[in-house]
Amino acid sequence: MNWSSCPFCTLQVLSIELEMHANSHFEDEDEDLAMDEDIAFDYKSVRHLPLPKVSPMHPVSDFLTSDENICSLVSAQARDANFNRGFMALLKNCLELECEKSTSTTTSITILSGYVDHFQSLEFEDVGWGCGWRNIQMLASHLLVQRQEAKEVLFGGVGFVPDIPSLQRWLEIAWGKGFDVAGSNDFDQKIYGKQAWIGTTECAALFRSFGIRAHIVDFCFSTPQDVGKPPKVVGPIDRYLNRPDTCGDPGSSTNAKCFPVLVNGHQLLANWVWSYFSDNSRCIKSGCSQVVVAEKAPLYFQHDGHSRTIVGIQLKSLLNGMQQFTFLVLDPVHKTQVLESCLRKKVGWQRFIKRGVHTLKKTEYQLCYVDPGIATGAEMEKLKTLDSTRFEF
């Protein structure tokens, strides 16, 4: 009989049982992910939300057009109070404590977005269909706090995250301005009041209409005719995807671009996410040198049936030479109060927020990320046409 060492606990098990044993380390995590997806598929009918009242027109910022609908929306949009402030600070404290308690069998480095509010889906309002809007709210909460240039232009400069009906109106205005014409046709140019699923393209179109540089990345399995072809590589961070870097001390700046050798499958997605968060010269170490806060916006993370927000990534280097990625994810399905309680008590938070690469079981994934700065003029016109960087494996 052949025996193998578990990459997570180093226990010797029969080789034929190694996969089953390794997966047992994540049973709670898989069950939680399956529950989230079941909830997402439960609601597919299109019903209508109550329409908010529109107040009289008021002047708006010069960056907006003088269209009457925009003027009315700026003054009428409602703040969404369904969120938690200080969420990322609580998560950072838990990760620091985790570092302090870690054994000598592993070393790790974790990179986080600096600020993100968690927005949950609400029963009788958007459970089952509103995850996309909630992820837009999470991304917007980061931009409004950490990027002054974005705060000045988003949602008429009101400085807060609007509710879903208001966001639906902003998306219709983006379509009216010519952003993502093909996508708008899928909804007949109307989405206000509908319980309709949205994805990365709607997220990108909405933010681009304010000049925010939102981009889409696709990850999918290759078709038979594509086998053997190299993946399409475009963009400033892609130089990190096809070569390994030399790893330094987990807390050093040189380690910020350290990740495993590229392999096929979902590891490519994990490598990309690591490269995104680590490709930043302005990182701030927390109380623990292995927890780093980066000036990076969170990622809108989409797959068939559900979407979530990636707020960070953790890389563990095991003594046996293996390296393990774990996404740090905020899911609209989870209750904000429950998450906050777990984080404050520093108990049980991992099963809600940590997601290993092994949980990536879909054949296609999409990410939407935001680059710094505000587009104007000719660049703004180019943003009206949505495209994506595509990686096949």
PECORJO-V814103 format. One record per pair of residues at least 24 apart in sequence whose ideal C-beta (glycine too) atoms are under 7 Angstrom apart, sorted by the first residue. I is the first residue (numbers start at 1). J is the second residue. Records with the same first field share a line. If there is no record, write none. Layout:
I=J + J
//
This chain:
5=320
7=318 + 320 + 322
23=358
26=356 + 358
28=351
29=351 + 354 + 355 + 356 + 359
30=359
32=351
33=359
36=306 + 331 + 333
37=305 + 306
39=127 + 128 + 333
40=128 + 131 + 305 + 306
41=305
42=128
43=127 + 128 + 129
46=194 + 195 + 196
47=195
48=193 + 194
49=165 + 193
51=193
52=76 + 78 + 165
60=156
61=156 + 157
63=153
64=156
69=173
70=173
73=166 + 169
74=156 + 158
77=155 + 158 + 162 + 166
78=162 + 163 + 166
79=160 + 161 + 162
80=119 + 137 + 161 + 162 + 163
82=119 + 120 + 122
83=117 + 118 + 119 + 141 + 336
84=117 + 118 + 336 + 340
85=117
87=116 + 117 + 118
88=112 + 113 + 114 + 115 + 116 + 311
90=340 + 343 + 344
91=343 + 353
92=286 + 291 + 293
94=343 + 346 + 349
95=291
96=286 + 287 + 288 + 291
97=346
99=288 + 290 + 291
100=288
105=318 + 319
106=316 + 317 + 318
107=250 + 317
108=250 + 290 + 314 + 315 + 316
109=250 + 255 + 290 + 292 + 315
110=290 + 291 + 292 + 312 + 314
111=277 + 278 + 292 + 294 + 312 + 313
112=293 + 294 + 311 + 312 + 328
113=142 + 294 + 296 + 297 + 298 + 311 + 312
114=146 + 293 + 295
115=142 + 145 + 146
116=141 + 142 + 298 + 309 + 311 + 330
117=141
118=330 + 336 + 339
119=332
120=332 + 334 + 335 + 336
121=332 + 333
126=164
129=195 + 196 + 197
130=164 + 332
131=306 + 307 + 332
132=197 + 198 + 199 + 202 + 203 + 307
133=164 + 167 + 198
134=332
135=300 + 307 + 308 + 309 + 332
136=167 + 203 + 206
137=161
138=298 + 309 + 330
139=297 + 298 + 300 + 309 + 370
142=297 + 298
143=297 + 370
146=295
147=372
149=373 + 374
150=212
153=210 + 211 + 374
154=210
165=192
167=206
168=192
170=206
171=202 + 205 + 206
173=209
174=205 + 206 + 209
177=209
178=384
179=205 + 208 + 209 + 384
180=205 + 386
183=386
199=302 + 307 + 366
200=300 + 302 + 366 + 368
201=386
203=300 + 368
204=368 + 386
205=386
207=370
208=383
211=374 + 375 + 376 + 380
212=370
213=370 + 371 + 373 + 375
214=368 + 370
215=369 + 371
216=366 + 368 + 386 + 388
217=272 + 366 + 367 + 388 + 389
218=366 + 388 + 390 + 391
219=268 + 269 + 364 + 365 + 391
220=363 + 364 + 392
221=363 + 392 + 393
222=392 + 393
226=392
231=391 + 392
232=389 + 390 + 391
234=389
235=389
237=275 + 276 + 279
240=275 + 279
241=271 + 272 + 275
250=290
251=285 + 289 + 290
256=283
259=315
260=323
264=393
265=393
266=357 + 360
267=357
268=391 + 393
269=360 + 365
270=325 + 357
273=299 + 310 + 313 + 327
274=313 + 315 + 325
276=369
277=312 + 313
297=369 + 370
299=367 + 368 + 369
300=367 + 368
301=329 + 367
302=365 + 366
303=362 + 364 + 365
304=362 + 364
325=357
326=354 + 355 + 356
327=355
328=353 + 354
329=353 + 355
//
